[in-house]
Amino acid sequence: MPNLGAPELIIIALVILLLFGATRLPKLGKSMGQSIRGFKQGLNEDTDDEIVDVKRDATAESKDEDVKVS
């Protein structure tokens, strides 16, 4: 992908402004921010659930080994 300089970014911003209009841009930005935040929270929840499952499995295995040793 070629490097984008200031003139190219300004042209892209103007095209976006023309397509969506000045009144819809803040709503669009807010919506995108909320979507990204929700996606990150979903990833963190999945990771936390996996960590809890691994810890639960590890404690169950250690209890099984303690019972076998006794």
Backbone as XML, in Angstrom:
<?xml version="1.0"?>
<chain id="A" units="angstrom">
  <residue number="1" name="MET">
    <atom name="N" x="0.851" y="-1.166" z="0.000"/>
    <atom name="CA" x="0.000" y="0.000" z="0.000"/>
    <atom name="C" x="0.897" y="1.227" z="0.000"/>
  </residue>
  <residue number="2" name="PRO">
    <atom name="N" x="0.645" y="2.168" z="-0.886"/>
    <atom name="CA" x="1.498" y="3.349" z="-0.957"/>
    <atom name="C" x="1.314" y="4.227" z="0.279"/>
  </residue>
  <residue number="3" name="ASN">
    <atom name="N" x="2.336" y="4.998" z="0.548"/>
    <atom name="CA" x="2.272" y="5.909" z="1.689"/>
    <atom name="C" x="1.260" y="7.010" z="1.407"/>
  </residue>
  <residue number="4" name="LEU">
    <atom name="N" x="0.440" y="7.304" z="2.395"/>
    <atom name="CA" x="-0.545" y="8.369" z="2.260"/>
    <atom name="C" x="-0.011" y="9.613" z="2.944"/>
  </residue>
  <residue number="5" name="GLY">
    <atom name="N" x="0.064" y="10.692" z="2.207"/>
    <atom name="CA" x="0.520" y="11.957" z="2.762"/>
    <atom name="C" x="-0.665" y="12.804" z="3.183"/>
  </residue>
  <residue number="6" name="ALA">
    <atom name="N" x="-0.368" y="14.013" z="3.619"/>
    <atom name="CA" x="-1.405" y="14.931" z="4.078"/>
    <atom name="C" x="-2.409" y="15.269" z="2.976"/>
  </residue>
  <residue number="7" name="PRO">
    <atom name="N" x="-1.972" y="15.562" z="1.752"/>
    <atom name="CA" x="-2.968" y="15.896" z="0.713"/>
    <atom name="C" x="-3.944" y="14.748" z="0.434"/>
  </residue>
  <residue number="8" name="GLU">
    <atom name="N" x="-3.443" y="13.526" z="0.424"/>
    <atom name="CA" x="-4.320" y="12.387" z="0.173"/>
    <atom name="C" x="-5.325" y="12.199" z="1.302"/>
  </residue>
  <residue number="9" name="LEU">
    <atom name="N" x="-4.860" y="12.357" z="2.542"/>
    <atom name="CA" x="-5.754" y="12.211" z="3.692"/>
    <atom name="C" x="-6.825" y="13.298" z="3.702"/>
  </residue>
  <residue number="10" name="ILE">
    <atom name="N" x="-6.466" y="14.505" z="3.300"/>
    <atom name="CA" x="-7.440" y="15.599" z="3.233"/>
    <atom name="C" x="-8.505" y="15.289" z="2.183"/>
  </residue>
  <residue number="11" name="ILE">
    <atom name="N" x="-8.089" y="14.780" z="1.047"/>
    <atom name="CA" x="-9.047" y="14.425" z="-0.008"/>
    <atom name="C" x="-9.979" y="13.320" z="0.469"/>
  </residue>
  <residue number="12" name="ILE">
    <atom name="N" x="-9.433" y="12.316" z="1.144"/>
    <atom name="CA" x="-10.262" y="11.227" z="1.674"/>
    <atom name="C" x="-11.261" y="11.770" z="2.694"/>
  </residue>
  <residue number="13" name="ALA">
    <atom name="N" x="-10.811" y="12.667" z="3.571"/>
    <atom name="CA" x="-11.697" y="13.257" z="4.574"/>
    <atom name="C" x="-12.814" y="14.058" z="3.911"/>
  </residue>
  <residue number="14" name="LEU">
    <atom name="N" x="-12.502" y="14.790" z="2.859"/>
    <atom name="CA" x="-13.528" y="15.565" z="2.155"/>
    <atom name="C" x="-14.553" y="14.653" z="1.480"/>
  </residue>
  <residue number="15" name="VAL">
    <atom name="N" x="-14.097" y="13.567" z="0.899"/>
    <atom name="CA" x="-15.023" y="12.624" z="0.267"/>
    <atom name="C" x="-15.947" y="12.015" z="1.316"/>
  </residue>
  <residue number="16" name="ILE">
    <atom name="N" x="-15.403" y="11.636" z="2.457"/>
    <atom name="CA" x="-16.228" y="11.078" z="3.538"/>
    <atom name="C" x="-17.228" y="12.114" z="4.023"/>
  </residue>
  <residue number="17" name="LEU">
    <atom name="N" x="-16.788" y="13.359" z="4.147"/>
    <atom name="CA" x="-17.677" y="14.438" z="4.570"/>
    <atom name="C" x="-18.812" y="14.621" z="3.571"/>
  </residue>
  <residue number="18" name="LEU">
    <atom name="N" x="-18.503" y="14.543" z="2.287"/>
    <atom name="CA" x="-19.542" y="14.679" z="1.265"/>
    <atom name="C" x="-20.510" y="13.499" z="1.274"/>
  </residue>
  <residue number="19" name="LEU">
    <atom name="N" x="-19.997" y="12.307" z="1.511"/>
    <atom name="CA" x="-20.852" y="11.122" z="1.500"/>
    <atom name="C" x="-21.804" y="11.075" z="2.691"/>
  </residue>
  <residue number="20" name="PHE">
    <atom name="N" x="-21.299" y="11.356" z="3.874"/>
    <atom name="CA" x="-22.094" y="11.183" z="5.085"/>
    <atom name="C" x="-22.705" y="12.476" z="5.604"/>
  </residue>
  <residue number="21" name="GLY">
    <atom name="N" x="-22.140" y="13.604" z="5.282"/>
    <atom name="CA" x="-22.652" y="14.870" z="5.783"/>
    <atom name="C" x="-22.077" y="15.195" z="7.147"/>
  </residue>
  <residue number="22" name="ALA">
    <atom name="N" x="-22.051" y="16.477" z="7.453"/>
    <atom name="CA" x="-21.427" y="16.941" z="8.695"/>
    <atom name="C" x="-22.217" y="16.525" z="9.928"/>
  </residue>
  <residue number="23" name="THR">
    <atom name="N" x="-23.527" y="16.383" z="9.809"/>
    <atom name="CA" x="-24.332" y="16.056" z="10.990"/>
    <atom name="C" x="-24.239" y="14.580" z="11.356"/>
  </residue>
  <residue number="24" name="ARG">
    <atom name="N" x="-23.973" y="13.710" z="10.385"/>
    <atom name="CA" x="-23.932" y="12.275" z="10.669"/>
    <atom name="C" x="-22.550" y="11.788" z="11.087"/>
  </residue>
  <residue number="25" name="LEU">
    <atom name="N" x="-21.517" y="12.564" z="10.841"/>
    <atom name="CA" x="-20.162" y="12.109" z="11.173"/>
    <atom name="C" x="-19.958" y="11.860" z="12.666"/>
  </residue>
  <residue number="26" name="PRO">
    <atom name="N" x="-20.399" y="12.754" z="13.571"/>
    <atom name="CA" x="-20.224" y="12.450" z="15.002"/>
    <atom name="C" x="-20.970" y="11.186" z="15.429"/>
  </residue>
  <residue number="27" name="LYS">
    <atom name="N" x="-22.161" y="10.979" z="14.891"/>
    <atom name="CA" x="-22.921" y="9.772" z="15.220"/>
    <atom name="C" x="-22.197" y="8.533" z="14.712"/>
  </residue>
  <residue number="28" name="LEU">
    <atom name="N" x="-21.640" y="8.637" z="13.522"/>
    <atom name="CA" x="-20.905" y="7.522" z="12.938"/>
    <atom name="C" x="-19.663" y="7.198" z="13.770"/>
  </residue>
  <residue number="29" name="GLY">
    <atom name="N" x="-18.940" y="8.230" z="14.196"/>
    <atom name="CA" x="-17.753" y="8.023" z="15.033"/>
    <atom name="C" x="-18.101" y="7.398" z="16.371"/>
  </residue>
  <residue number="30" name="LYS">
    <atom name="N" x="-19.187" y="7.874" z="16.978"/>
    <atom name="CA" x="-19.616" y="7.323" z="18.267"/>
    <atom name="C" x="-20.010" y="5.860" z="18.115"/>
  </residue>
  <residue number="31" name="SER">
    <atom name="N" x="-20.728" y="5.560" z="17.060"/>
    <atom name="CA" x="-21.155" y="4.188" z="16.811"/>
    <atom name="C" x="-19.960" y="3.263" z="16.603"/>
  </residue>
  <residue number="32" name="MET">
    <atom name="N" x="-18.985" y="3.715" z="15.847"/>
    <atom name="CA" x="-17.790" y="2.898" z="15.616"/>
    <atom name="C" x="-17.013" y="2.691" z="16.910"/>
  </residue>
  <residue number="33" name="GLY">
    <atom name="N" x="-16.906" y="3.737" z="17.727"/>
    <atom name="CA" x="-16.213" y="3.618" z="19.005"/>
    <atom name="C" x="-16.884" y="2.619" z="19.927"/>
  </residue>
  <residue number="34" name="GLN">
    <atom name="N" x="-18.215" y="2.655" z="19.979"/>
    <atom name="CA" x="-18.944" y="1.707" z="20.815"/>
    <atom name="C" x="-18.779" y="0.281" z="20.302"/>
  </residue>
  <residue number="35" name="SER">
    <atom name="N" x="-18.760" y="0.131" z="18.993"/>
    <atom name="CA" x="-18.575" y="-1.204" z="18.415"/>
    <atom name="C" x="-17.207" y="-1.770" z="18.762"/>
  </residue>
  <residue number="36" name="ILE">
    <atom name="N" x="-16.182" y="-0.948" z="18.641"/>
    <atom name="CA" x="-14.820" y="-1.391" z="18.957"/>
    <atom name="C" x="-14.710" y="-1.728" z="20.438"/>
  </residue>
  <residue number="37" name="ARG">
    <atom name="N" x="-15.303" y="-0.894" z="21.291"/>
    <atom name="CA" x="-15.264" y="-1.134" z="22.736"/>
    <atom name="C" x="-15.971" y="-2.451" z="23.074"/>
  </residue>
  <residue number="38" name="GLY">
    <atom name="N" x="-17.124" y="-2.691" z="22.468"/>
    <atom name="CA" x="-17.846" y="-3.942" z="22.702"/>
    <atom name="C" x="-17.062" y="-5.153" z="22.235"/>
  </residue>
  <residue number="39" name="PHE">
    <atom name="N" x="-16.381" y="-5.025" z="21.104"/>
    <atom name="CA" x="-15.564" y="-6.117" z="20.586"/>
    <atom name="C" x="-14.426" y="-6.441" z="21.548"/>
  </residue>
  <residue number="40" name="LYS">
    <atom name="N" x="-13.760" y="-5.407" z="22.055"/>
    <atom name="CA" x="-12.659" y="-5.624" z="23.001"/>
    <atom name="C" x="-13.164" y="-6.269" z="24.287"/>
  </residue>
  <residue number="41" name="GLN">
    <atom name="N" x="-14.318" y="-5.823" z="24.778"/>
    <atom name="CA" x="-14.873" y="-6.415" z="25.995"/>
    <atom name="C" x="-15.227" y="-7.880" z="25.768"/>
  </residue>
  <residue number="42" name="GLY">
    <atom name="N" x="-15.755" y="-8.189" z="24.598"/>
    <atom name="CA" x="-16.074" y="-9.579" z="24.276"/>
    <atom name="C" x="-14.837" y="-10.446" z="24.249"/>
  </residue>
  <residue number="43" name="LEU">
    <atom name="N" x="-13.753" y="-9.924" z="23.698"/>
    <atom name="CA" x="-12.503" y="-10.679" z="23.681"/>
    <atom name="C" x="-11.988" y="-10.911" z="25.092"/>
  </residue>
  <residue number="44" name="ASN">
    <atom name="N" x="-12.062" y="-9.884" z="25.934"/>
    <atom name="CA" x="-11.588" y="-10.018" z="27.312"/>
    <atom name="C" x="-12.438" y="-11.014" z="28.090"/>
  </residue>
  <residue number="45" name="GLU">
    <atom name="N" x="-13.759" y="-11.011" z="27.874"/>
    <atom name="CA" x="-14.626" y="-11.950" z="28.586"/>
    <atom name="C" x="-14.310" y="-13.384" z="28.184"/>
  </residue>
  <residue number="46" name="ASP">
    <atom name="N" x="-14.078" y="-13.610" z="26.898"/>
    <atom name="CA" x="-13.730" y="-14.957" z="26.441"/>
    <atom name="C" x="-12.417" y="-15.408" z="27.057"/>
  </residue>
  <residue number="47" name="THR">
    <atom name="N" x="-11.445" y="-14.518" z="27.110"/>
    <atom name="CA" x="-10.146" y="-14.846" z="27.681"/>
    <atom name="C" x="-10.287" y="-15.148" z="29.169"/>
  </residue>
  <residue number="48" name="ASP">
    <atom name="N" x="-11.075" y="-14.332" z="29.878"/>
    <atom name="CA" x="-11.285" y="-14.560" z="31.307"/>
    <atom name="C" x="-11.974" y="-15.902" z="31.547"/>
  </residue>
  <residue number="49" name="ASP">
    <atom name="N" x="-12.961" y="-16.237" z="30.720"/>
    <atom name="CA" x="-13.647" y="-17.522" z="30.865"/>
    <atom name="C" x="-12.690" y="-18.686" z="30.639"/>
  </residue>
  <residue number="50" name="GLU">
    <atom name="N" x="-11.808" y="-18.563" z="29.661"/>
    <atom name="CA" x="-10.841" y="-19.626" z="29.389"/>
    <atom name="C" x="-9.868" y="-19.786" z="30.555"/>
  </residue>
  <residue number="51" name="ILE">
    <atom name="N" x="-9.447" y="-18.681" z="31.149"/>
    <atom name="CA" x="-8.523" y="-18.739" z="32.285"/>
    <atom name="C" x="-9.199" y="-19.443" z="33.460"/>
  </residue>
  <residue number="52" name="VAL">
    <atom name="N" x="-10.465" y="-19.120" z="33.717"/>
    <atom name="CA" x="-11.198" y="-19.756" z="34.812"/>
    <atom name="C" x="-11.324" y="-21.253" z="34.547"/>
  </residue>
  <residue number="53" name="ASP">
    <atom name="N" x="-11.620" y="-21.632" z="33.295"/>
    <atom name="CA" x="-11.740" y="-23.052" z="32.956"/>
    <atom name="C" x="-10.420" y="-23.786" z="33.166"/>
  </residue>
  <residue number="54" name="VAL">
    <atom name="N" x="-9.322" y="-23.186" z="32.766"/>
    <atom name="CA" x="-8.009" y="-23.816" z="32.925"/>
    <atom name="C" x="-7.679" y="-23.973" z="34.405"/>
  </residue>
  <residue number="55" name="LYS">
    <atom name="N" x="-7.946" y="-22.939" z="35.203"/>
    <atom name="CA" x="-7.675" y="-23.027" z="36.639"/>
    <atom name="C" x="-8.541" y="-24.110" z="37.282"/>
  </residue>
  <residue number="56" name="ARG">
    <atom name="N" x="-9.806" y="-24.187" z="36.883"/>
    <atom name="CA" x="-10.711" y="-25.187" z="37.442"/>
    <atom name="C" x="-10.225" y="-26.592" z="37.086"/>
  </residue>
  <residue number="57" name="ASP">
    <atom name="N" x="-9.802" y="-26.784" z="35.842"/>
    <atom name="CA" x="-9.286" y="-28.089" z="35.423"/>
    <atom name="C" x="-8.014" y="-28.447" z="36.183"/>
  </residue>
  <residue number="58" name="ALA">
    <atom name="N" x="-7.146" y="-27.462" z="36.393"/>
    <atom name="CA" x="-5.889" y="-27.716" z="37.091"/>
    <atom name="C" x="-6.147" y="-28.102" z="38.546"/>
  </residue>
  <residue number="59" name="THR">
    <atom name="N" x="-7.078" y="-27.426" z="39.201"/>
    <atom name="CA" x="-7.367" y="-27.771" z="40.596"/>
    <atom name="C" x="-8.045" y="-29.132" z="40.683"/>
  </residue>
  <residue number="60" name="ALA">
    <atom name="N" x="-8.895" y="-29.451" z="39.716"/>
    <atom name="CA" x="-9.546" y="-30.768" z="39.720"/>
    <atom name="C" x="-8.518" y="-31.873" z="39.517"/>
  </residue>
  <residue number="61" name="GLU">
    <atom name="N" x="-7.562" y="-31.669" z="38.637"/>
    <atom name="CA" x="-6.517" y="-32.669" z="38.409"/>
    <atom name="C" x="-5.635" y="-32.836" z="39.636"/>
  </residue>
  <residue number="62" name="SER">
    <atom name="N" x="-5.314" y="-31.722" z="40.307"/>
    <atom name="CA" x="-4.461" y="-31.834" z="41.491"/>
    <atom name="C" x="-5.207" y="-32.550" z="42.618"/>
  </residue>
  <residue number="63" name="LYS">
    <atom name="N" x="-6.513" y="-32.348" z="42.733"/>
    <atom name="CA" x="-7.295" y="-33.051" z="43.750"/>
    <atom name="C" x="-7.357" y="-34.538" z="43.432"/>
  </residue>
  <residue number="64" name="ASP">
    <atom name="N" x="-7.486" y="-34.880" z="42.139"/>
    <atom name="CA" x="-7.494" y="-36.288" z="41.740"/>
    <atom name="C" x="-6.166" y="-36.952" z="42.076"/>
  </residue>
  <residue number="65" name="GLU">
    <atom name="N" x="-5.065" y="-36.255" z="41.871"/>
    <atom name="CA" x="-3.743" y="-36.807" z="42.173"/>
    <atom name="C" x="-3.568" y="-36.982" z="43.674"/>
  </residue>
  <residue number="66" name="ASP">
    <atom name="N" x="-4.103" y="-36.037" z="44.470"/>
    <atom name="CA" x="-4.013" y="-36.156" z="45.921"/>
    <atom name="C" x="-4.786" y="-37.381" z="46.406"/>
  </residue>
  <residue number="67" name="VAL">
    <atom name="N" x="-5.914" y="-37.654" z="45.813"/>
    <atom name="CA" x="-6.721" y="-38.804" z="46.206"/>
    <atom name="C" x="-5.997" y="-40.092" z="45.838"/>
  </residue>
  <residue number="68" name="LYS">
    <atom name="N" x="-5.358" y="-40.149" z="44.685"/>
    <atom name="CA" x="-4.652" y="-41.345" z="44.246"/>
    <atom name="C" x="-3.438" y="-41.622" z="45.122"/>
  </residue>
  <residue number="69" name="VAL">
    <atom name="N" x="-2.765" y="-40.576" z="45.582"/>
    <atom name="CA" x="-1.567" y="-40.729" z="46.397"/>
    <atom name="C" x="-1.940" y="-41.225" z="47.786"/>
  </residue>
  <residue number="70" name="SER">
    <atom name="N" x="-3.040" y="-40.779" z="48.331"/>
    <atom name="CA" x="-3.434" y="-41.131" z="49.696"/>
    <atom name="C" x="-3.807" y="-42.554" z="49.861"/>
  </residue>
</chain>
